[in-house]
Each structure stands twice: as structure tokens, then as C-alpha cells.
Amino acid sequence: MSLADQEFSEGYRDGRDPASPEPNDNRSHAYRHSFAVGRAELAGHPLPADRSRREAAEAQSKDAGQ
């Protein structure tokens, strides 16, 4: 599993955990994106798939540029 995949996975898992604190700038863009996806699903308002894919691609691009 690539580092980006791990970050997406961890962010989503933490986002689905209501006890997890909101991430800050010490986390990757991939993590923060997936955390938001998990939180949206937890709240019963999942992101539309096309928006999530677009934002995931943007997060990967930002992480690659860091």
C-alpha cells in the first residue's frame, strides 16, 4: 500500500470515529480529505462521488507538491 493510500485510509477511518479530533496542518491533504469524507458519511450527508474523486485527486496533487 502506498503512503497516499495509507493516508486516505487512516483519514477515512478517523473521520468515521466521532472521538477523533479534527485534523490540522500536520496531516497530509489526503488524510484531511478522507477525514472529511468519513465525517460527512457519519453525519448522514455523504459527498457526491464525482466531488469526492475530484477533491481526492486535488489532495494527491497538493501532497505531491509538498
C-alpha positions in Angstrom: 0.0 0.0 0.0 1.4 3.4 -0.9 1.8 6.2 1.6 -1.0 8.1 -0.1 -3.3 5.1 0.2 -2.4 4.8 3.8 -3.2 8.4 4.4 -6.5 8.1 2.6 -7.4 5.0 4.6 -6.3 6.4 8.0 -8.1 9.7 7.4 -11.4 8.0 6.5 -11.2 5.6 9.5 -10.5 8.5 11.9 -13.2 10.6 10.3 -15.7 7.9 11.0 -14.7 7.9 14.7 -16.6 10.6 16.5 -14.0 10.7 19.2 -11.2 11.7 16.7 -10.2 15.3 16.8 -10.3 17.4 13.6 -7.0 17.2 11.8 -4.8 20.2 11.4 -2.0 21.2 9.1 0.3 18.5 10.4 -1.7 15.9 8.4 -1.5 15.4 4.7 -4.1 16.7 2.2 -5.1 13.1 1.5 -5.7 12.4 5.2 -7.7 15.6 5.7 -9.8 14.9 2.5 -10.7 11.4 3.7 -11.3 12.6 7.2 -13.9 15.0 5.8 -15.5 12.2 3.7 -15.7 10.0 6.8 -17.3 12.8 8.9 -19.8 13.6 6.1 -20.9 10.0 6.0 -21.0 9.8 9.8 -23.4 12.8 9.7 -25.6 11.1 7.1 -24.5 13.6 4.3 -22.1 11.7 2.1 -20.2 13.7 -0.6 -21.3 13.0 -4.1 -18.8 10.6 -5.7 -17.7 13.0 -8.5 -16.9 15.7 -6.0 -15.1 13.2 -3.7 -13.0 11.9 -6.6 -12.1 15.4 -7.8 -11.1 16.5 -4.3 -9.1 13.3 -3.8 -7.1 14.0 -6.9 -6.5 17.6 -5.8 -5.3 16.3 -2.4 -2.9 13.9 -4.1 -1.6 16.7 -6.3 -1.1 19.0 -3.3 0.7 16.3 -1.4 3.0 15.5 -4.3 4.0 19.2 -4.4 4.9 19.4 -0.7 
